[in-house]
Amino acid sequence: MNKVSQSRRPLRRFLSVLAGVLALSVGGVGMGGCIFSAPTWKGPKSDHFDGKRFVNLEPREQQGSVLKWQLNRDPGPWTEWHDVPPGPPPPERVGRGGLRVTFINHATVLLQLDGLNILTDPIYSERCSPVSFIGPKRVRPPGIRFEDLPSIDAVVLSHNHYDHMDIATLRRLQEKFPEVRIFAGLGNRAFLEDKGLRHVTEVDWWQAFPLSPEVTLVSARTQHFSNRGLFDRNGTLWTGYVFRGPHGTTYFAGDTGWGRQFAETRERFGPIRLAVLPIGAYKPEWFMSPVHISPHEAVRASVDLGARYSVPIHYGTFSLADDGEMEPLEDLGRALTERGETAPEWWVLGFGEGRDVPQVVGASVPVLPVTTP
């Protein structure tokens, strides 16, 4: 009996490391499976494309290897499953000048602004993984039932990692909303169209596109990377998004490490009415910090953005790194407490909770040049 038990230890260790490698491929911190690589971008060189791969403008090296992290992991606690009811159905739309934010799960947020409904990095699948039988599994249901989603006009994808670009969910959205527009960084259209998705627009950093006669979408620089497998690393572009209209300015970061992009966004667009910022998958910081901001850095980002209100995402749904389920919120609370009376205003929304964002008095929105897709 002991011999059998001992013989299983290497297998268990192997399965643990395999699960970790899958977490890397889906969570944006390392490598992925070799057979899942996506097509890569072919285009002219730029300050962030060397002719073969995209690069960060502020590159930061990870202080150690994937293997070092996997062999020395110290993960915080996660609940296996939260059997909780969904939130109430969101309103069908908000009017001109209105802004409402609903946190669904992970990086999936419903933004309702100026009569439009926008869904960010939607994932309703049980796992964020290239395979159905292993990889990070959700610990709670989506906060809003898929059936309760209002009509979606646009989906924005920050990059192609499995927890942000979930093909099964995108197909469901297209089936329910046949005219939905999908926006993703350069190089992603070929992969998405190969999966049967339509109305896909590729965006480069700081390009602007019309969503309606009054609302403009702008691709905003971030600090991250991309891959679906071993052979396509940085072959497609990662990005955040800015939305401009009568409501003011809304910012969605997607996934990002620290950098000057937050201050740059404010310089380009002025103060932000609402910032949606990631706070999870940041431990160990010696390994994660080049690609994932910590809660303390997220608070700094909200200050750099001049955000009137900020909402945290990217926590509490999939265990992707070593921070425990509640650690991101605990560290966010500490970061805000440390700032005292100068702390910016953050809303920690429950899963499925929606909130109307108050108007910013005296805000004005300059007209932007629009690139026609």
N, C-alpha and C positions, 0 to 999 in steps of 0.2 A: 504493500500500500504506500509506504513512504517512497519507494523507488518510482512508483507511478506519479506520485505527487511532485517529486523532484524533477522528473522528466518533463512535466508540463510547464515548469517555470520558464524555460527558454521560450516556449511557445507563447506563454502569456506575455513575456517581455516583448517578443516580436510583434504580437498583436497590438500591444500598447504603443510601441514605436510606430507601427503602421497607421494606427489611428491618429497619432500625432502628426505624421506626415500628411495625412489627408486633411487634418485641421489646418496645416500650413497652406495647402493648396486652395482651400476654400476661404480661409480667413485672411489671406493677404500678408503672410509673414514668411513665406519660403517657397518651396518647390511643390509641384503637383505631379499627377500621374502622367507617364510618358505617352500614353495613347490618347490623351484628351486635348492635345494642343490645338489651338484655333489658328485660322489664317492671320497673317500679320500685315501691317500697313505697307504699301508701296507708294512712295511719294517723294517730293523734293526735300532736301535737307533744310533744317531750321535750327534755331537756338535750342530746341528741345527734341530734335530728331536728327540722328547722325547718318541717316540713309538706310539703316537697318533696324535700329532700336530707338525708342523714346528714352529721354533722360530727364532727371530732375534738374532744375536750375540751381538748387542748393543741395547737392548730393551729400548724404551722410552715410558713413559706413556702419554696418552693424558690428558691435564689439564682441564678436564670437560667432561660432557656427551653429547651424541648425542642429547638428548632432550634439554639440555641447549642451544646448538648451534641452533637447529631448532626454538626454541622459542625466540631467540635473534638475528636473522639473520639481516645482513646489506649488502645485495648484491650490487655490483657495476653494472653499466648499460651494457646491451647487446643489440645489434641490433637484431630485430626479424628475418630478412633474408637478405642475401647479394646475389643478383642475378648477379653473376659474371661468365664470361666465363672460361672454363678450361685452363690449361697451355698446351703447345705443347706436342705432344707425345715424350717420352724420346727416346734416341737411343736404338737400339736393344741390344747392349752390349758395354762394353769398353774392351780394350785389356789388356794383361798382364802388371801389374804395374799400370794400370789406376784405378782411383777412382772417382766416381760421386755420388752425393747425390741429391735426389729430394724430397721435402717436399710435401706430398699429403694432409693430414689433421690429426689433433689430434696427435697420436703417430705413424701414418702410414707414413713410409719413404721408398723410394726405394733406396737401396744401390746397386750400380753397381761397382764391383771390380774384377779384375783379371779374366774377362770373365764370371763371375757369376752375377745373378740378385737375390737379397734378399729383401723380403718385411717384414717390422716390424709391428707387432700388427695391421693387416689390418682391417679397418672398413669402409664399404661403405653404411651401413644401415642408414635409416632416424633417428632412435633413437638408443641409447645404453641403452637397457632396456630388462628385461625379458618378457615384454609384449609390444604389438604394439601400444597401445592407450594412454599410459602415460609414463612419464620418460623423461630424457634429450633428446631434439630434436636438430638436427644440425641446425646451423644458416647460413651455406654456403654449396654449393656442394663440393664434393671432388675435389681437385686441378687438378687431372689427371683423365680423364674418365676411367672407368673400361675397356672399349673396347680398350683404347690406351696403356694399360700396355704391356710391352714387356714380353717375355716368362719368367716366374718366376721359379727359381730352388729351392728356399727354402723360407719358412716362419718361422719367429721366434716369439714366443709368450712369453711376459714377465710374465704374470700371468693371472688368469681366470676371472677378473672383466669384466663386459659387454662392457666397452669401449676399452678393449684391446683384448678380445677373443670373436669376433663376429662370431657366427656359420654360419649365412647366408652368410657372405662374404667368409668365409673359404670354404663353399660348392661351391660357384661360382668359386673360384679359382681352386678347385680340378676338377670341370667340364671342365674348360677351359684348365687347365694344369694338366693332369691326373697323371703325375709322380712327381709332386711337393712334396718336403719333408717338414714336419712340425716338429718343435722343440718346446718343452714346458717343464716346470719344472716337477719334480717327482710327480706322482699321476694324471696327466692330461690325460694320454693316454686312460684310460678306458672311461672317459667322451667323449673325442673326437671321439673315435672309435664307441661309442654308437650312435653318431650323424652321422655316415656313413663316417667319414674321415679316410683316409689311410696314410700309410708311416709316422706314428707318432713316433718320438723318444723322450723319456724322458731324461732330463739332470739333473744332480746334480751340485752344485757349484764347479767350477774349473775342471769339466770334459771336455775333448777335443774330438771332432769328426771331421772326414774328410768331407769336402764338395766337394773337388776335389783333384787330386794328389798334388796340391800345396797350397790349402787353407784349413785352420783349423778353426772351430768354437769352442769357449770355453764359457761355462756357467760362468757368473761372479756374485759374491755375491751382493745382494742389501738389502735395508732396507724397507720392506713393509709388506704386508699380503695378504691373499687370501680368497675368498668366492664367491659362487653363490647364497647362501641362508642363512638361520639362523643356520643351523645345520652342516655346513661344513667349518667353519672358520678355516683358517690355515691348512686345510687338504691336500692342494697341495702346491708345492713350487713356489715361486716367484724368478725371476732371471733377470739379464741383460746378454749381450752377447759381446764377443770380437771376431773379425775376423782377422786372421793372414795369410799373404801371401806375394807374391812379391810386392804388393802395400804398405805394411807396416802393421799398426795396426789400426783398426777401432773399436770404442766402442759405444754400444747402451745401455743406462741405463734403458729403459722402464719406470717404475714408482718406485720412491725411496725417502725415507727420507734421512736426512743427516747422515753420518757415515764415518768411516775410510776406507770404501770399495774403494773409489776413489784412495787414496794413495796406498792401497794394490794392486790395479790393475796395477798402474804404477810400483810398486816394482816387480811385476811378469812379466810384459811385456815390460817395458820401456816406453818412451814417445809415445803418441797417435797421429797419423796423423789426425784423425777426431773423435770428440766426439759428440754424439747426446744426448742431455740432456733435461729433462722436466723442465718447468718453471711455469706451471699453476696449479690451484686448490690448492693454498697455504694459502688462507685466510678463516677464522681467523687463524693466525699462532699458537695461543695457542691450537687449536684443530688439525690443519692439519700437523704441523711440524714433528710429528713422522713418517709420511708416505709420505709426499710430500715436496721436497725441494723448497725453495723460489728462485726467480731470483738471489738474492744476494748469496745464497748458491750454486746455479748452477755455478756462476762465480768462487767461491772458488773451486768447484768440478773440473772445467776445469783446474785450476791451479794445483790442486793436481794430476790430470791425466797427466799433462805435455802435454796437447792437443795443437797441432799447430793451428787447426781450430775447432770451436765448432758451432753447429747449435741447436737452441731452438725448442722444440716441446711441445705438451700437452697444447695448449692454442688456443683460437679463434674459436673453432668448437662446443664444447658442454659446456654449463654452468653447472659446477659440484660443485662449491664452491662459496665463496663470492667475490672473485676477479672479477672485471669487465672484459669485453672483451679485452680492451687494457692495463689494469694494468700490466700484466706480462711483456709486452714489455717495458712499461714505467719504471718499476722497474729494468729491465735488463739494460736499458740505464743508469739509475742512478748508478747502481752498477759498470758499466764499467767506467763511468765518475769519480767516486770516486777514482778509481785506477790510473787515470791519464796515464802517459807514460808507466806504468807497466801493463796496462790492456791487458789481452789476446785477441786474435782475434776471434770475433764472427761474424757469418753471419746470419742475419735475412732474411730468404728466404720467398718470397711470396708463397701463396698456389698454388702449381703446378709448382713452379720454381725449376729448376735443375741447378747444378753448378759442374764443374770439380774441384777437389781438387788438388792443386799443389803438386808435389813431395816434400818430405822432404829430402834435400840434406844430404848425408852421413848416412842415416838411414839403419840399418841392422836388419834382422829378424832371431832370433835364432830358431833352430828346436825344436818343442815341441813334447812330447810323445802323441800319438793319441790313444784314446779309441775307439775301433770298435763298432758301434751300434749293 
